[in-house]
Amino acid sequence: MPAALVYHVGSGTSGSRYNQFKTRYSSRNNIYLIYKNMPVLQIILNLPFLVPGFGMKILFFSQKGMGREYVAGIKNGFQISHRNKKVKFHMRNLGRYARIQLELWWNIIYRFMV
């Protein structure tokens, strides 16, 4: 059994919790992650949650003076998404897709209940 212990230093490279570098690249990676890993149907099912979520983040980062960086990251996320491969939909994974979707919905409901 490994005995290594690792400590994570949050924002160790970027230097602070909220900064332009981190804001731009986290928003870019959020878009890319969704594009790359979700089948189109799952993206459509989640749009009613994704759009307001990104809208709230735009408002949040705008209040911190980094709204333009956040939006620039979203635009860049769409740009890199079209250049890279998307995980292909396979009917044999339909049960997994459904389970993931139910977990996503449950997490949204749970977050508002707590």
Disulfide bonds with the S-S distance in Angstrom:
none
